[in-house]
């Protein structure tokens, strides 16, 4: 097998495998983000007859980074809502009824402990309030997120190991098939150092170009589909190191000395 021919075979294969791995990581991010959005869509309801107390609490919560939205609905607005939504004929009865004001809180954080700590803090600092906290719903949603993270992590590990194995296999086949070429080249007076230089040059080529093309392709695809991704995800370092790892492992198994 000619050296350049082997390189041109490995380049598109490396790009496809790396793009597949990056796509899996972005898909994993999307699933986890969607799961967290379900949590953030579940509000905590706080009731109080003291509207000033709810106003103070609203100011306090707006300063907390774990809270995304806080809104107050007064008792009068809730009465009007009941009358309009349920077509209550006896408006006077509803208007005379004493119902509490409502503060609705939506969280932006993705950690259950932060939500629980904030609710506990509210209970300690503000008296005469009733907190409707859907504990079972939060517990179920956070459990689903944990299970989703674990399952997709196992898939990521398996896919990474598989791609690393394929990279090593391709490099070993390439190295074994080129041994005869290098034997003839060196016996004919060629420099042995050229063999080592080309090995690392090809390794750099197989690392840089497929990686850049794979990342660029996934970015363009994600943007076209309005998919939100986070390239600060630590798992995106895996595609960066797969090719160099395969080069070093190939170096060991092929008996080369750097």
C-alpha positions as CSV (number, residue, x, y, z in Angstrom):
1,X,0.0,0.0,0.0
2,X,1.4,3.4,-0.9
3,X,1.8,5.8,2.0
4,X,-0.4,8.6,0.6
5,X,-3.0,6.1,-0.5
6,X,-3.3,4.8,3.1
7,X,-3.5,8.4,4.5
8,X,-6.3,9.3,2.1
9,X,-8.3,6.3,3.3
10,X,-7.8,7.1,7.0
11,X,-8.6,10.9,6.7
12,X,-12.4,10.5,5.7
13,X,-12.8,7.6,8.1
14,X,-11.3,9.6,11.0
15,X,-13.6,12.5,10.1
16,X,-16.7,10.3,10.1
17,X,-15.9,8.6,13.4
18,X,-15.0,11.9,15.1
19,X,-18.2,13.6,13.8
20,X,-20.2,10.7,15.1
21,X,-18.7,11.0,18.6
22,X,-19.1,14.8,18.7
23,X,-22.7,14.4,17.5
24,X,-23.4,11.9,20.3
25,X,-22.0,14.3,22.9
26,X,-24.2,17.2,21.6
27,X,-27.2,14.8,21.5
28,X,-26.4,13.9,25.1
29,X,-26.3,17.6,26.1
30,X,-29.6,18.1,24.4
31,X,-31.3,15.3,26.2
32,X,-30.0,16.4,29.6
33,X,-30.9,20.1,28.9
34,X,-34.5,19.0,27.9
35,X,-34.8,17.1,31.1
36,X,-33.7,20.1,33.2
37,X,-36.2,22.3,31.3
38,X,-38.9,20.0,32.7
39,X,-37.6,20.7,36.2
40,X,-37.4,24.5,35.5
41,X,-41.0,24.5,34.3
42,X,-42.4,23.3,37.6
43,X,-43.0,26.3,39.9
44,X,-43.1,26.6,43.7
45,X,-46.2,28.4,44.9
46,X,-46.1,30.6,48.0
47,X,-49.3,31.8,49.6
48,X,-49.7,34.7,52.1
49,X,-52.4,37.1,53.2
50,X,-49.7,39.7,53.7
51,X,-49.0,41.2,50.3
52,X,-46.1,43.3,51.7
53,X,-44.5,40.2,52.9
54,X,-44.7,38.7,49.4
55,X,-43.3,41.9,47.9
56,X,-40.3,41.7,50.3
57,X,-39.9,38.0,49.4
58,X,-40.0,38.8,45.7
59,X,-37.2,41.3,46.0
60,X,-35.2,38.8,48.0
61,X,-35.7,36.0,45.4
62,X,-34.9,38.2,42.4
63,X,-31.4,38.6,43.8
64,X,-30.9,34.8,43.9
65,X,-29.1,33.4,40.8
66,X,-31.0,30.1,41.2
67,X,-34.3,31.8,40.5
68,X,-35.3,32.6,36.9
69,X,-38.8,34.2,37.4
70,X,-40.8,35.5,40.3
71,X,-44.3,36.9,39.9
72,X,-47.0,38.0,42.3
73,X,-50.8,37.6,41.8
74,X,-52.9,39.5,44.3
75,X,-56.0,38.1,46.0
76,X,-58.2,40.4,43.9
77,X,-56.6,39.3,40.6
78,X,-57.0,35.7,41.7
79,X,-60.7,36.3,42.4
80,X,-61.2,37.8,39.0
81,X,-59.3,34.8,37.5
82,X,-61.7,32.4,39.3
83,X,-64.8,34.2,38.1
84,X,-63.6,34.4,34.5
85,X,-62.2,30.9,34.2
86,X,-65.0,29.0,36.0
87,X,-67.9,31.2,35.0
88,X,-69.0,31.6,38.5
89,X,-72.4,33.3,38.6
90,X,-72.2,34.5,42.2
91,X,-69.5,37.1,41.8
92,X,-70.4,38.7,45.1
93,X,-69.7,35.5,47.0
94,X,-66.2,35.2,45.5
95,X,-65.4,38.8,46.1
96,X,-66.4,38.5,49.7
97,X,-64.3,35.4,50.2
98,X,-60.9,35.7,51.8
99,X,-58.2,34.1,49.7
100,X,-54.4,34.6,50.0
101,X,-52.1,36.3,47.6
102,X,-49.9,34.1,45.4
103,X,-46.1,34.3,44.7
104,X,-45.0,31.9,41.8
105,X,-41.3,31.0,41.7
106,X,-39.5,29.3,38.8
107,X,-36.0,28.0,39.3
108,X,-33.1,28.2,36.8
109,X,-30.6,26.0,38.7
110,X,-30.1,22.3,37.9
111,X,-29.2,21.2,41.4
112,X,-31.9,19.9,43.7
113,X,-29.9,20.8,46.8
114,X,-29.9,24.5,45.8
115,X,-33.7,24.5,45.5
116,X,-34.2,22.7,48.8
117,X,-31.8,25.1,50.6
118,X,-33.6,28.1,49.2
119,X,-37.0,26.8,50.2
120,X,-35.7,26.0,53.7
121,X,-34.3,29.5,54.0
122,X,-37.6,31.1,52.9
123,X,-39.4,29.1,55.6
124,X,-37.0,30.2,58.3
125,X,-37.0,33.9,57.4
126,X,-40.7,34.4,56.4
127,X,-43.5,33.5,58.7
128,X,-47.2,33.1,58.0
129,X,-46.7,31.8,54.5
130,X,-47.7,28.5,52.9
131,X,-45.3,26.9,50.5
132,X,-46.7,24.5,47.9
133,X,-43.5,22.6,46.9
134,X,-44.1,19.6,44.5
135,X,-41.5,17.4,46.3
136,X,-42.5,14.2,44.6
137,X,-42.4,15.8,41.1
138,X,-39.0,17.2,41.7
139,X,-37.7,13.9,43.1
140,X,-39.0,12.0,40.1
141,X,-37.5,14.5,37.6
142,X,-34.1,14.7,39.2
143,X,-34.0,10.9,39.3
144,X,-34.8,10.8,35.6
145,X,-31.9,13.2,35.0
146,X,-29.5,11.1,37.0
147,X,-30.5,8.0,35.2
148,X,-30.2,9.7,31.8
149,X,-26.8,11.0,32.6
150,X,-25.6,7.6,33.7
151,X,-27.0,5.7,30.7
152,X,-25.7,8.2,28.1
153,X,-22.3,8.3,29.9
154,X,-22.0,4.5,29.5
155,X,-22.8,4.9,25.8
156,X,-20.2,7.6,25.4
157,X,-17.5,5.5,27.0
158,X,-18.4,2.5,24.9
159,X,-18.4,4.6,21.7
160,X,-15.1,6.3,22.6
161,X,-13.4,3.0,23.2
162,X,-14.8,1.6,20.0
163,X,-13.5,4.5,18.0
164,X,-10.1,4.4,19.7
165,X,-9.9,0.7,18.8
166,X,-10.7,1.4,15.2
167,X,-8.2,4.2,15.0
168,X,-5.5,2.0,16.4
169,X,-6.4,-0.8,14.0
170,X,-6.3,1.5,11.0
171,X,-2.9,2.9,12.1
172,X,-1.5,-0.6,12.7
173,X,-2.7,-1.9,9.3
174,X,-1.2,1.2,7.7
175,X,2.1,0.7,9.5
176,X,2.4,-3.0,8.8
177,X,1.6,-2.5,5.1
178,X,4.3,0.1,4.8
179,X,7.1,-1.9,6.4
180,X,8.2,-3.4,3.2
181,X,8.3,0.1,1.6
182,X,10.5,1.4,4.4
183,X,12.7,-1.6,4.3
184,X,13.5,-1.1,0.6
185,X,13.8,2.6,1.1
186,X,16.3,2.3,3.9
187,X,18.3,-0.4,2.2
188,X,18.5,1.8,-0.9
189,X,20.3,4.4,1.2
190,X,17.3,6.4,2.4
191,X,17.3,8.2,5.8
192,X,15.7,6.2,8.6
193,X,14.7,9.5,10.3
194,X,12.3,10.3,7.4
195,X,10.2,7.3,8.5
196,X,9.8,8.8,12.0
197,X,9.2,12.3,10.7
198,X,6.5,11.1,8.3
199,X,4.9,9.0,11.1
200,X,4.4,12.1,13.2
201,X,3.5,14.3,10.2
202,X,0.8,11.8,9.2
203,X,-0.4,11.6,12.9
204,X,-0.7,15.4,13.0
205,X,-2.6,15.4,9.7
206,X,-4.9,12.6,10.9
207,X,-5.6,14.6,14.1
208,X,-6.0,18.2,12.9
209,X,-8.0,18.0,9.6
210,X,-10.6,15.4,10.6
211,X,-11.1,17.1,14.0
212,X,-11.6,20.6,12.5
213,X,-13.9,19.3,9.8
214,X,-15.9,17.2,12.2
215,X,-16.4,20.1,14.7
216,X,-17.3,22.5,11.9
217,X,-19.8,20.1,10.4
218,X,-21.5,19.5,13.7
219,X,-21.6,23.3,14.5
220,X,-23.2,24.1,11.2
221,X,-25.7,21.2,11.6
222,X,-26.6,22.2,15.1
223,X,-27.0,25.9,14.2
224,X,-29.2,25.0,11.2
225,X,-31.5,22.9,13.5
226,X,-31.4,25.6,16.3
227,X,-29.9,23.0,18.7
228,X,-28.2,24.6,21.7
229,X,-24.8,23.1,22.5
230,X,-22.1,23.8,25.0
231,X,-18.5,23.5,23.7
232,X,-17.2,24.0,27.2
233,X,-18.5,20.5,28.0
234,X,-15.5,18.5,29.4
235,X,-16.6,15.5,27.3
236,X,-15.7,17.3,24.1
237,X,-12.1,16.9,25.0
238,X,-12.5,13.2,24.2
239,X,-12.5,13.6,20.4
240,X,-9.4,15.9,20.7
241,X,-7.3,13.2,22.4
242,X,-8.5,10.1,20.6
243,X,-6.2,10.4,17.6
244,X,-3.1,11.3,19.6
245,X,-3.7,8.4,21.9
246,X,-4.1,6.1,18.9
247,X,-0.8,7.4,17.5
248,X,1.1,6.7,20.7
249,X,-0.5,3.2,21.2
250,X,0.3,2.4,17.5
251,X,3.9,3.5,18.2
252,X,4.2,1.0,21.0
253,X,2.6,-1.9,19.3
254,X,4.4,-1.4,16.0
255,X,7.8,-1.5,17.8
256,X,8.8,2.0,16.8
257,X,11.1,4.2,18.9
258,X,10.5,7.9,18.9
